[in-house]
Amino acid sequence: MPIIVNLDVMMAKRKMSLNELSEKVDITLSNLSILKTGKAKAIRFSTLESICSALDCQPGDILEFRTEE
């Protein structure tokens, strides 16, 4: 899949654990883990907005598009 999820990178930069982000965003650990590992098929804009707010970042800091060569 050409869309890469860099959630773990932003969490590390902000020194935030999965548990802490889960509480701030009000999303289950399992759903957050699915997103973090890149296994999610979709994300709601409201969820993305909450994650960006909690991590003080832009959507482009979390999601990246790479063309396959």
C-alpha positions as CSV (number, residue, x, y, z in Angstrom):
1,M,0.0,0.0,0.0
2,P,1.5,3.3,-1.0
3,I,0.1,5.2,2.0
4,I,2.5,5.0,4.9
5,V,1.4,5.7,8.5
6,N,4.1,7.4,10.5
7,L,2.1,7.6,13.8
8,D,4.9,5.8,15.7
9,V,7.4,8.4,14.6
10,M,5.3,11.3,15.8
11,M,4.5,9.5,19.1
12,A,8.3,9.1,19.6
13,K,9.0,12.7,18.8
14,R,6.3,13.8,21.4
15,K,7.4,11.1,23.9
16,M,3.9,9.8,24.1
17,S,2.9,6.2,24.7
18,L,0.2,4.4,22.9
19,N,-1.8,4.3,26.2
20,E,-1.5,8.0,26.7
21,L,-2.5,8.8,23.1
22,S,-5.4,6.4,23.4
23,E,-6.7,8.2,26.4
24,K,-6.3,11.7,24.9
25,V,-8.0,10.7,21.6
26,D,-10.6,8.5,23.2
27,I,-9.9,5.6,20.8
28,T,-9.3,2.0,21.9
29,L,-5.8,0.6,22.1
30,S,-6.6,-2.1,19.6
31,N,-7.9,0.4,17.0
32,L,-4.9,2.8,17.6
33,S,-2.6,-0.2,17.2
34,I,-4.2,-1.2,13.9
35,L,-3.7,2.4,12.7
36,K,-0.1,2.6,14.0
37,T,0.9,-0.7,12.2
38,G,-0.6,0.5,8.9
39,K,-3.2,-2.2,8.9
40,A,-6.2,0.2,8.9
41,K,-8.2,0.5,5.7
42,A,-9.6,3.9,6.5
43,I,-9.5,6.7,9.1
44,R,-12.2,9.2,10.0
45,F,-11.3,12.8,9.6
46,S,-12.5,13.4,13.2
47,T,-10.1,10.7,14.4
48,L,-7.3,12.2,12.4
49,E,-8.1,15.6,13.8
50,S,-8.1,14.3,17.4
51,I,-4.7,12.6,16.8
52,C,-3.2,15.7,15.3
53,S,-4.5,17.8,18.1
54,A,-3.1,15.5,20.8
55,L,0.3,15.2,19.0
56,D,0.4,18.9,17.9
57,C,1.1,18.0,14.3
58,Q,-0.3,18.1,10.8
59,P,-2.0,15.2,9.0
60,G,1.0,15.1,6.6
61,D,3.2,14.4,9.6
62,I,1.3,11.1,10.2
63,L,0.3,10.1,6.7
64,E,2.7,9.8,3.8
65,F,2.1,8.8,0.1
66,R,4.8,6.8,-1.6
67,T,4.7,5.7,-5.2
68,E,5.6,2.1,-5.8
69,E,8.4,1.7,-8.3
